Amino acid sequence: MSPVKIVTDSSSDLPAHIVAELGITVVPLIVRFGDEVFYDGVMPVEDFWARVMSGQHPATSQPAVGTFQEVFERLTADGSSVLCITITSKHSGTYNSAWSAARMVKGHVEVFDSLSLSWGLGFQVWEAAKLAQQGAEIPDIVAHLEGLRNRSHVYILLDTMEFLRRGGRADGVFPIVDRIARALRIKIILVLVEGALQLLGPVRTYDKGVARLRDEILRLGPLAHLAVMHTRRPDQAIALADELASLTGIPRDEIYVSETGAALSTHGGPGVMGVIGITKD
């Protein structure tokens, strides 16, 4: 029996060595500066931020249906099945693009909505790829992912809401909070609930926001996986990971710290700090 092959999108934030080791195929999201098109994960993060800091305004879009179709046809050509795990469908059209492409392919392709992003998606992809290497079939992998998805918690601190505002992501989520945040210069903490960003609460300062992230994670209880993601805040992200290691008992080298790519950075802006925890089963 041919193995199951795992596909995801570039918002998963998985390190290149894990992607290569487990044979994961990553389909990049698209980042645009005016008429210029770049691929998330291919465009260097430093180049992205250099453009942003110079005053250019990025935008994003999901991969085209045809892009997913080409990937699925290539991977199923030898008779393999494909499981594609995508960023939450509540804030991206990526799931719909992948689902549409799967309907056009003769081979067996299933698409799973992670209802998450960054390492919340990444941990699901990682677990799926390990199970696939062990010979698990798609129904068993999906059943495992459903449990993992239900135990996933994502908390995000924003230093600014300007980038959410530009991308229209604030319009349907918290327009009143957006106006208050601008007026009072407070910071906002978001939480993913069933794949949708919701307001967890405001904080007076960035440091208090980081402390709130820490406290929310500690309230979850025993954790199976833990990661910290950020934009332009490496020292604070590492310090938070160090603190969480001492407080949770999770070995420091098992708490993953990474700067998210251009696609998520487009909507989060500089100064994002996120903590992703998966509770034990």
Contacts in CASP RR format, 6 or more apart in sequence:
PFRMAT RR
TARGET T0000
AUTHOR 0000-0000-0000
METHOD contacts of the structure
MODEL  1
MSPVKIVTDSSSDLPAHIVAELGITVVPLIVRFGDEVFYDGVMPVEDFWA
RVMSGQHPATSQPAVGTFQEVFERLTADGSSVLCITITSKHSGTYNSAWS
AARMVKGHVEVFDSLSLSWGLGFQVWEAAKLAQQGAEIPDIVAHLEGLRN
RSHVYILLDTMEFLRRGGRADGVFPIVDRIARALRIKIILVLVEGALQLL
GPVRTYDKGVARLRDEILRLGPLAHLAVMHTRRPDQAIALADELASLTGI
PRDEIYVSETGAALSTHGGPGVMGVIGITKD
2 78 0 8 1.000
2 79 0 8 1.000
2 80 0 8 1.000
2 81 0 8 1.000
3 80 0 8 1.000
3 132 0 8 1.000
3 133 0 8 1.000
3 135 0 8 1.000
4 80 0 8 1.000
4 81 0 8 1.000
4 82 0 8 1.000
4 83 0 8 1.000
4 132 0 8 1.000
4 135 0 8 1.000
4 136 0 8 1.000
4 137 0 8 1.000
4 138 0 8 1.000
4 141 0 8 1.000
5 23 0 8 1.000
5 25 0 8 1.000
5 75 0 8 1.000
5 76 0 8 1.000
5 80 0 8 1.000
5 81 0 8 1.000
5 82 0 8 1.000
5 83 0 8 1.000
5 132 0 8 1.000
6 22 0 8 1.000
6 23 0 8 1.000
6 24 0 8 1.000
6 25 0 8 1.000
6 82 0 8 1.000
6 83 0 8 1.000
6 84 0 8 1.000
6 85 0 8 1.000
6 125 0 8 1.000
6 128 0 8 1.000
6 129 0 8 1.000
6 132 0 8 1.000
7 24 0 8 1.000
7 25 0 8 1.000
7 26 0 8 1.000
7 27 0 8 1.000
7 68 0 8 1.000
7 71 0 8 1.000
7 72 0 8 1.000
7 75 0 8 1.000
7 82 0 8 1.000
7 83 0 8 1.000
7 84 0 8 1.000
7 85 0 8 1.000
7 98 0 8 1.000
8 14 0 8 1.000
8 24 0 8 1.000
8 25 0 8 1.000
8 26 0 8 1.000
8 27 0 8 1.000
8 84 0 8 1.000
8 85 0 8 1.000
8 86 0 8 1.000
8 121 0 8 1.000
8 122 0 8 1.000
8 125 0 8 1.000
9 26 0 8 1.000
9 27 0 8 1.000
9 28 0 8 1.000
9 29 0 8 1.000
9 62 0 8 1.000
9 63 0 8 1.000
9 86 0 8 1.000
9 87 0 8 1.000
9 94 0 8 1.000
9 98 0 8 1.000
9 121 0 8 1.000
10 26 0 8 1.000
10 27 0 8 1.000
10 28 0 8 1.000
10 29 0 8 1.000
10 39 0 8 1.000
10 40 0 8 1.000
10 41 0 8 1.000
10 261 0 8 1.000
10 263 0 8 1.000
11 29 0 8 1.000
11 40 0 8 1.000
11 87 0 8 1.000
11 92 0 8 1.000
11 94 0 8 1.000
11 117 0 8 1.000
11 118 0 8 1.000
11 121 0 8 1.000
11 260 0 8 1.000
11 261 0 8 1.000
11 263 0 8 1.000
11 264 0 8 1.000
12 26 0 8 1.000
12 85 0 8 1.000
12 87 0 8 1.000
12 118 0 8 1.000
12 119 0 8 1.000
12 120 0 8 1.000
12 121 0 8 1.000
12 122 0 8 1.000
12 125 0 8 1.000
13 118 0 8 1.000
13 119 0 8 1.000
13 121 0 8 1.000
13 122 0 8 1.000
13 227 0 8 1.000
13 229 0 8 1.000
13 258 0 8 1.000
13 260 0 8 1.000
13 261 0 8 1.000
13 264 0 8 1.000
14 24 0 8 1.000
14 26 0 8 1.000
14 122 0 8 1.000
14 125 0 8 1.000
14 126 0 8 1.000
15 256 0 8 1.000
15 258 0 8 1.000
18 24 0 8 1.000
18 126 0 8 1.000
19 26 0 8 1.000
22 126 0 8 1.000
22 129 0 8 1.000
22 130 0 8 1.000
22 132 0 8 1.000
22 133 0 8 1.000
23 129 0 8 1.000
24 125 0 8 1.000
24 129 0 8 1.000
25 71 0 8 1.000
25 75 0 8 1.000
26 41 0 8 1.000
27 63 0 8 1.000
27 67 0 8 1.000
27 68 0 8 1.000
27 71 0 8 1.000
27 98 0 8 1.000
28 39 0 8 1.000
28 40 0 8 1.000
28 41 0 8 1.000
28 42 0 8 1.000
28 63 0 8 1.000
29 39 0 8 1.000
29 40 0 8 1.000
29 60 0 8 1.000
29 61 0 8 1.000
29 62 0 8 1.000
29 63 0 8 1.000
29 87 0 8 1.000
29 92 0 8 1.000
29 94 0 8 1.000
29 263 0 8 1.000
30 37 0 8 1.000
30 38 0 8 1.000
30 39 0 8 1.000
30 40 0 8 1.000
30 60 0 8 1.000
30 61 0 8 1.000
30 62 0 8 1.000
30 63 0 8 1.000
30 263 0 8 1.000
31 37 0 8 1.000
31 38 0 8 1.000
31 39 0 8 1.000
31 40 0 8 1.000
31 43 0 8 1.000
31 48 0 8 1.000
31 58 0 8 1.000
31 59 0 8 1.000
31 60 0 8 1.000
31 262 0 8 1.000
31 263 0 8 1.000
31 266 0 8 1.000
32 38 0 8 1.000
32 58 0 8 1.000
32 59 0 8 1.000
32 60 0 8 1.000
32 61 0 8 1.000
33 51 0 8 1.000
33 56 0 8 1.000
33 57 0 8 1.000
33 58 0 8 1.000
34 56 0 8 1.000
34 59 0 8 1.000
38 48 0 8 1.000
38 262 0 8 1.000
40 60 0 8 1.000
40 261 0 8 1.000
40 262 0 8 1.000
40 263 0 8 1.000
41 261 0 8 1.000
41 262 0 8 1.000
43 262 0 8 1.000
45 259 0 8 1.000
45 261 0 8 1.000
45 262 0 8 1.000
45 265 0 8 1.000
48 58 0 8 1.000
48 261 0 8 1.000
48 262 0 8 1.000
48 265 0 8 1.000
49 232 0 8 1.000
49 265 0 8 1.000
49 270 0 8 1.000
51 58 0 8 1.000
52 58 0 8 1.000
52 265 0 8 1.000
52 269 0 8 1.000
52 270 0 8 1.000
57 166 0 8 1.000
58 262 0 8 1.000
58 266 0 8 1.000
59 167 0 8 1.000
59 266 0 8 1.000
60 263 0 8 1.000
60 266 0 8 1.000
60 267 0 8 1.000
62 92 0 8 1.000
62 93 0 8 1.000
62 94 0 8 1.000
62 96 0 8 1.000
62 97 0 8 1.000
63 94 0 8 1.000
63 97 0 8 1.000
63 98 0 8 1.000
64 97 0 8 1.000
65 97 0 8 1.000
65 100 0 8 1.000
65 101 0 8 1.000
65 104 0 8 1.000
66 101 0 8 1.000
67 97 0 8 1.000
67 101 0 8 1.000
68 84 0 8 1.000
68 97 0 8 1.000
68 98 0 8 1.000
68 100 0 8 1.000
68 101 0 8 1.000
68 102 0 8 1.000
69 101 0 8 1.000
69 104 0 8 1.000
69 105 0 8 1.000
71 101 0 8 1.000
72 82 0 8 1.000
72 84 0 8 1.000
72 101 0 8 1.000
72 102 0 8 1.000
72 105 0 8 1.000
72 107 0 8 1.000
72 109 0 8 1.000
73 105 0 8 1.000
73 106 0 8 1.000
75 82 0 8 1.000
76 82 0 8 1.000
76 105 0 8 1.000
76 106 0 8 1.000
76 107 0 8 1.000
76 108 0 8 1.000
76 109 0 8 1.000
79 107 0 8 1.000
81 107 0 8 1.000
81 108 0 8 1.000
81 109 0 8 1.000
81 110 0 8 1.000
81 137 0 8 1.000
81 138 0 8 1.000
82 102 0 8 1.000
82 107 0 8 1.000
82 108 0 8 1.000
82 109 0 8 1.000
82 110 0 8 1.000
83 109 0 8 1.000
83 110 0 8 1.000
83 111 0 8 1.000
83 112 0 8 1.000
83 128 0 8 1.000
83 132 0 8 1.000
83 138 0 8 1.000
83 141 0 8 1.000
83 142 0 8 1.000
84 98 0 8 1.000
84 102 0 8 1.000
84 109 0 8 1.000
84 110 0 8 1.000
84 111 0 8 1.000
84 112 0 8 1.000
85 111 0 8 1.000
85 112 0 8 1.000
85 114 0 8 1.000
85 121 0 8 1.000
85 124 0 8 1.000
85 125 0 8 1.000
85 128 0 8 1.000
85 145 0 8 1.000
86 92 0 8 1.000
86 94 0 8 1.000
86 95 0 8 1.000
86 98 0 8 1.000
86 111 0 8 1.000
86 112 0 8 1.000
86 113 0 8 1.000
86 114 0 8 1.000
86 121 0 8 1.000
87 94 0 8 1.000
87 95 0 8 1.000
87 114 0 8 1.000
87 116 0 8 1.000
87 117 0 8 1.000
87 121 0 8 1.000
88 95 0 8 1.000
88 113 0 8 1.000
88 114 0 8 1.000
88 115 0 8 1.000
88 116 0 8 1.000
88 117 0 8 1.000
88 121 0 8 1.000
88 192 0 8 1.000
88 195 0 8 1.000
88 196 0 8 1.000
89 95 0 8 1.000
89 96 0 8 1.000
89 113 0 8 1.000
89 115 0 8 1.000
89 195 0 8 1.000
90 115 0 8 1.000
90 194 0 8 1.000
90 195 0 8 1.000
90 196 0 8 1.000
90 197 0 8 1.000
91 117 0 8 1.000
91 169 0 8 1.000
91 195 0 8 1.000
91 196 0 8 1.000
91 197 0 8 1.000
95 111 0 8 1.000
95 113 0 8 1.000
98 111 0 8 1.000
99 111 0 8 1.000
101 109 0 8 1.000
102 109 0 8 1.000
102 110 0 8 1.000
102 111 0 8 1.000
108 138 0 8 1.000
110 138 0 8 1.000
110 142 0 8 1.000
112 124 0 8 1.000
112 142 0 8 1.000
112 145 0 8 1.000
114 120 0 8 1.000
114 121 0 8 1.000
114 122 0 8 1.000
114 124 0 8 1.000
114 125 0 8 1.000
114 145 0 8 1.000
114 149 0 8 1.000
115 149 0 8 1.000
115 152 0 8 1.000
115 192 0 8 1.000
115 194 0 8 1.000
115 195 0 8 1.000
116 122 0 8 1.000
116 124 0 8 1.000
116 149 0 8 1.000
116 152 0 8 1.000
116 154 0 8 1.000
116 192 0 8 1.000
116 195 0 8 1.000
116 276 0 8 1.000
117 154 0 8 1.000
117 192 0 8 1.000
117 264 0 8 1.000
118 154 0 8 1.000
118 227 0 8 1.000
118 229 0 8 1.000
118 260 0 8 1.000
118 264 0 8 1.000
118 274 0 8 1.000
118 276 0 8 1.000
119 225 0 8 1.000
119 227 0 8 1.000
119 229 0 8 1.000
119 256 0 8 1.000
119 258 0 8 1.000
119 276 0 8 1.000
120 152 0 8 1.000
120 154 0 8 1.000
120 227 0 8 1.000
120 276 0 8 1.000
120 277 0 8 1.000
120 278 0 8 1.000
123 148 0 8 1.000
123 152 0 8 1.000
123 225 0 8 1.000
123 227 0 8 1.000
123 276 0 8 1.000
123 278 0 8 1.000
124 145 0 8 1.000
124 148 0 8 1.000
124 149 0 8 1.000
124 152 0 8 1.000
127 144 0 8 1.000
127 145 0 8 1.000
127 148 0 8 1.000
128 141 0 8 1.000
128 144 0 8 1.000
128 145 0 8 1.000
131 140 0 8 1.000
131 141 0 8 1.000
131 144 0 8 1.000
132 141 0 8 1.000
136 144 0 8 1.000
147 281 0 8 1.000
148 278 0 8 1.000
151 224 0 8 1.000
151 278 0 8 1.000
151 279 0 8 1.000
151 280 0 8 1.000
151 281 0 8 1.000
152 192 0 8 1.000
152 276 0 8 1.000
152 277 0 8 1.000
152 278 0 8 1.000
153 191 0 8 1.000
153 192 0 8 1.000
153 216 0 8 1.000
153 217 0 8 1.000
153 220 0 8 1.000
153 276 0 8 1.000
153 277 0 8 1.000
153 278 0 8 1.000
153 279 0 8 1.000
154 191 0 8 1.000
154 192 0 8 1.000
154 274 0 8 1.000
154 275 0 8 1.000
154 276 0 8 1.000
154 277 0 8 1.000
155 189 0 8 1.000
155 190 0 8 1.000
155 191 0 8 1.000
155 200 0 8 1.000
155 213 0 8 1.000
155 216 0 8 1.000
155 217 0 8 1.000
155 274 0 8 1.000
155 275 0 8 1.000
155 276 0 8 1.000
156 189 0 8 1.000
156 190 0 8 1.000
156 191 0 8 1.000
156 192 0 8 1.000
156 197 0 8 1.000
156 272 0 8 1.000
156 273 0 8 1.000
156 274 0 8 1.000
157 187 0 8 1.000
157 188 0 8 1.000
157 189 0 8 1.000
157 203 0 8 1.000
157 206 0 8 1.000
157 209 0 8 1.000
157 210 0 8 1.000
157 212 0 8 1.000
157 213 0 8 1.000
157 271 0 8 1.000
157 272 0 8 1.000
157 273 0 8 1.000
157 274 0 8 1.000
158 164 0 8 1.000
158 187 0 8 1.000
158 188 0 8 1.000
158 189 0 8 1.000
158 190 0 8 1.000
158 268 0 8 1.000
158 269 0 8 1.000
158 271 0 8 1.000
158 272 0 8 1.000
159 187 0 8 1.000
159 206 0 8 1.000
159 269 0 8 1.000
159 270 0 8 1.000
159 271 0 8 1.000
159 272 0 8 1.000
160 268 0 8 1.000
160 269 0 8 1.000
160 270 0 8 1.000
160 271 0 8 1.000
161 170 0 8 1.000
161 178 0 8 1.000
161 181 0 8 1.000
161 182 0 8 1.000
161 188 0 8 1.000
162 269 0 8 1.000
163 265 0 8 1.000
163 266 0 8 1.000
163 267 0 8 1.000
163 268 0 8 1.000
163 269 0 8 1.000
164 170 0 8 1.000
164 173 0 8 1.000
164 178 0 8 1.000
164 267 0 8 1.000
164 268 0 8 1.000
165 178 0 8 1.000
167 266 0 8 1.000
167 267 0 8 1.000
169 197 0 8 1.000
169 267 0 8 1.000
170 178 0 8 1.000
173 196 0 8 1.000
173 197 0 8 1.000
173 198 0 8 1.000
173 199 0 8 1.000
174 188 0 8 1.000
174 198 0 8 1.000
174 199 0 8 1.000
177 188 0 8 1.000
177 199 0 8 1.000
177 202 0 8 1.000
180 186 0 8 1.000
180 202 0 8 1.000
181 187 0 8 1.000
181 188 0 8 1.000
181 202 0 8 1.000
184 202 0 8 1.000
186 202 0 8 1.000
186 203 0 8 1.000
186 204 0 8 1.000
187 202 0 8 1.000
187 203 0 8 1.000
187 204 0 8 1.000
187 205 0 8 1.000
187 206 0 8 1.000
187 208 0 8 1.000
187 209 0 8 1.000
188 199 0 8 1.000
188 201 0 8 1.000
188 202 0 8 1.000
188 203 0 8 1.000
189 199 0 8 1.000
189 200 0 8 1.000
189 201 0 8 1.000
189 202 0 8 1.000
189 203 0 8 1.000
189 209 0 8 1.000
189 212 0 8 1.000
189 213 0 8 1.000
190 197 0 8 1.000
190 198 0 8 1.000
190 199 0 8 1.000
190 200 0 8 1.000
191 197 0 8 1.000
191 198 0 8 1.000
191 199 0 8 1.000
191 200 0 8 1.000
191 216 0 8 1.000
192 198 0 8 1.000
200 212 0 8 1.000
200 216 0 8 1.000
203 209 0 8 1.000
203 212 0 8 1.000
206 271 0 8 1.000
209 273 0 8 1.000
210 236 0 8 1.000
210 240 0 8 1.000
210 273 0 8 1.000
213 240 0 8 1.000
213 273 0 8 1.000
213 274 0 8 1.000
213 275 0 8 1.000
214 240 0 8 1.000
214 243 0 8 1.000
214 244 0 8 1.000
214 247 0 8 1.000
214 275 0 8 1.000
216 275 0 8 1.000
217 223 0 8 1.000
217 226 0 8 1.000
217 244 0 8 1.000
217 248 0 8 1.000
217 275 0 8 1.000
217 277 0 8 1.000
218 247 0 8 1.000
218 248 0 8 1.000
220 277 0 8 1.000
220 279 0 8 1.000
221 279 0 8 1.000
222 279 0 8 1.000
222 280 0 8 1.000
223 248 0 8 1.000
223 250 0 8 1.000
223 277 0 8 1.000
223 278 0 8 1.000
223 279 0 8 1.000
223 280 0 8 1.000
224 278 0 8 1.000
224 279 0 8 1.000
224 280 0 8 1.000
224 281 0 8 1.000
225 254 0 8 1.000
225 276 0 8 1.000
225 277 0 8 1.000
225 278 0 8 1.000
226 244 0 8 1.000
226 248 0 8 1.000
226 250 0 8 1.000
226 254 0 8 1.000
226 255 0 8 1.000
226 256 0 8 1.000
226 275 0 8 1.000
226 276 0 8 1.000
226 277 0 8 1.000
226 278 0 8 1.000
227 255 0 8 1.000
227 256 0 8 1.000
227 257 0 8 1.000
227 258 0 8 1.000
227 275 0 8 1.000
227 276 0 8 1.000
227 277 0 8 1.000
228 237 0 8 1.000
228 240 0 8 1.000
228 241 0 8 1.000
228 244 0 8 1.000
228 255 0 8 1.000
228 256 0 8 1.000
228 257 0 8 1.000
228 258 0 8 1.000
228 273 0 8 1.000
228 274 0 8 1.000
228 275 0 8 1.000
228 276 0 8 1.000
229 237 0 8 1.000
229 257 0 8 1.000
229 258 0 8 1.000
229 259 0 8 1.000
229 260 0 8 1.000
229 272 0 8 1.000
229 273 0 8 1.000
229 274 0 8 1.000
229 275 0 8 1.000
229 276 0 8 1.000
230 236 0 8 1.000
230 237 0 8 1.000
230 257 0 8 1.000
230 258 0 8 1.000
230 259 0 8 1.000
230 260 0 8 1.000
230 271 0 8 1.000
230 272 0 8 1.000
230 273 0 8 1.000
230 274 0 8 1.000
231 259 0 8 1.000
231 260 0 8 1.000
231 264 0 8 1.000
231 265 0 8 1.000
231 268 0 8 1.000
231 269 0 8 1.000
231 270 0 8 1.000
231 271 0 8 1.000
231 272 0 8 1.000
232 259 0 8 1.000
232 270 0 8 1.000
232 271 0 8 1.000
233 270 0 8 1.000
233 271 0 8 1.000
233 272 0 8 1.000
233 273 0 8 1.000
234 257 0 8 1.000
234 259 0 8 1.000
236 273 0 8 1.000
237 257 0 8 1.000
237 259 0 8 1.000
237 273 0 8 1.000
238 257 0 8 1.000
240 273 0 8 1.000
240 275 0 8 1.000
241 252 0 8 1.000
241 255 0 8 1.000
241 257 0 8 1.000
242 252 0 8 1.000
244 250 0 8 1.000
244 255 0 8 1.000
244 275 0 8 1.000
245 251 0 8 1.000
245 252 0 8 1.000
245 255 0 8 1.000
260 272 0 8 1.000
264 272 0 8 1.000
265 272 0 8 1.000
END
